[in-house]
Amino acid sequence: MPAATLKRGPTLTLEPDPLDDTRSDAGAPRAPGTRATAGGPGGAAAGQESAPGVGEAIGEARAAFMRMVEAHLALLRAELSLAGKELGIIIGLGAAALALLILIGLLLYIGSWLFFGEWLFGSMGWGMIHGSLLNVALIGFIGVNLAGGSTRSYGWGFVVGLITGAVVAVVLATNALPQGATTVAGEAQQSIDLAKNLLATLTGVVIGAAVLALVALIIGWRQQLRGKRLGWVILASALVGAFMGAIVASSLWSYAGAAAIGITIGLLTWIAVGGWLAYRHGFDPEARYANLVPRQSIESLEVSRDFVKAQMKRQKDRMMGR
């Protein structure tokens, strides 16, 4: 049969036959190196791009995952930065409020001393003196405790200071000393050509020096002070007594002034006598800080160590056949 009269049927292969006119993609141009797939134009378009491999898919998934992680980290950094700023503001405001509270406390504490000094004794200076001396006395109490001294001995200084201050306040309030010194000065003025006020002051000097020198002699003798040490104590006491006598005998005292002087003398006495009694009792810093050392734990550790050594020696002797 002649070739021109033959009709070709549909092919069953994926590669189209160029002479097959029955296929839908017959005569469609194709790029070199591409293969057509069955199924019409859609299949031909899908076949133009090859499917990605397993490695490329894993790489793309990994890149997408890393981009997601970086996005989350960036968001977290932004939120932490904002939180840090807010935290800084909160801490700053809290510190400012605390500083203001401390200033208010200082203002109330200092202002109270000044107010009561002015109200009770007529001068804010007394408030400053009393507040300062009381703080020194309390610091002395803390210092004695930290140094391992006897706080009870220091407390007896407070009792002595309280009694001394009360006696001084009462004596000054009665004005017995200046009136007595004035009376003595009036009688002595007939033989001593000095002003009456000056004579009263000198009388107070002599009486004050004599009284405190006598007190120092009695106390020093009881404390077994002899020789130069006793002499220096008596001399220092006489000078202090002369100064105090001059002040007391120079003018009349009001009740407020007498109370202010009494409180001042009482606080000074507390500091001096309390410190002296604590010094006599002695200081033992080792006993004060003994609880800071874990002695029982150390002893238990040593016992356990000795026990372990004994067991190891026992096992070693058993292994050696001893």
Residue pairs with C-beta under 8 A, 6 or more apart in sequence:
8 17
8 19
8 20
8 21
9 22
10 20
10 22
10 23
11 17
11 20
11 23
14 35
14 36
14 37
14 38
15 35
15 36
16 23
16 25
16 26
16 36
17 23
18 26
20 26
24 40
24 41
25 36
25 40
25 41
25 44
28 44
30 36
30 44
31 48
34 47
34 48
35 47
36 43
36 44
36 47
37 43
37 44
37 46
37 47
52 60
110 131
113 127
113 128
113 130
113 131
114 124
114 127
114 128
115 124
115 127
116 127
117 123
117 124
117 125
117 126
117 127
117 128
117 129
117 130
118 124
118 127
120 126
120 256
120 259
120 260
121 127
121 256
121 257
121 259
121 260
122 256
122 257
126 260
126 264
129 264
130 260
130 263
130 264
130 267
133 264
133 267
133 268
133 271
134 267
136 267
136 271
137 158
137 267
137 270
137 271
137 274
140 154
140 271
140 274
140 275
141 151
141 154
141 155
141 274
144 150
144 151
144 153
144 154
144 274
144 275
144 278
145 151
145 288
146 288
147 283
147 285
147 288
148 283
148 284
148 285
148 286
148 287
148 288
148 289
149 278
149 279
149 281
149 282
149 283
149 284
150 277
150 278
150 281
150 282
151 278
153 274
153 277
153 278
153 280
153 281
154 274
154 275
154 277
154 278
155 274
156 273
156 274
156 277
157 269
157 270
157 271
157 272
157 273
157 274
157 275
157 276
157 277
157 278
158 270
158 274
160 269
160 270
160 273
160 274
161 266
161 267
161 268
161 269
161 270
161 271
161 273
161 274
162 266
162 270
164 265
164 266
164 269
165 262
165 263
165 264
165 265
165 266
165 267
165 269
166 262
166 266
167 262
168 258
168 261
168 262
168 265
168 266
169 258
169 259
169 261
169 262
169 263
170 258
170 262
171 177
172 248
172 253
172 257
172 258
172 261
172 262
173 253
173 255
173 258
173 259
175 252
175 253
177 204
177 207
177 245
177 248
177 249
178 200
178 204
178 248
178 249
178 250
178 251
178 252
178 253
179 252
181 200
181 201
181 203
181 204
181 207
181 249
182 196
182 200
182 249
184 199
184 200
184 203
185 196
185 197
185 199
185 200
185 202
185 203
186 196
186 199
188 199
188 203
189 196
189 199
192 199
194 202
197 250
200 249
200 250
201 246
201 249
201 250
203 249
204 245
204 246
204 247
204 248
204 249
204 250
205 242
205 245
205 246
205 249
206 242
206 245
207 245
207 249
208 241
208 242
208 243
208 244
208 245
208 246
208 248
208 249
209 238
209 239
209 241
209 242
209 245
210 238
210 241
211 241
211 245
212 237
212 238
212 240
212 241
212 244
213 234
213 235
213 237
213 238
213 241
215 237
216 233
216 234
216 236
216 237
216 238
217 230
217 234
220 229
220 230
220 233
220 234
221 230
225 233
253 261
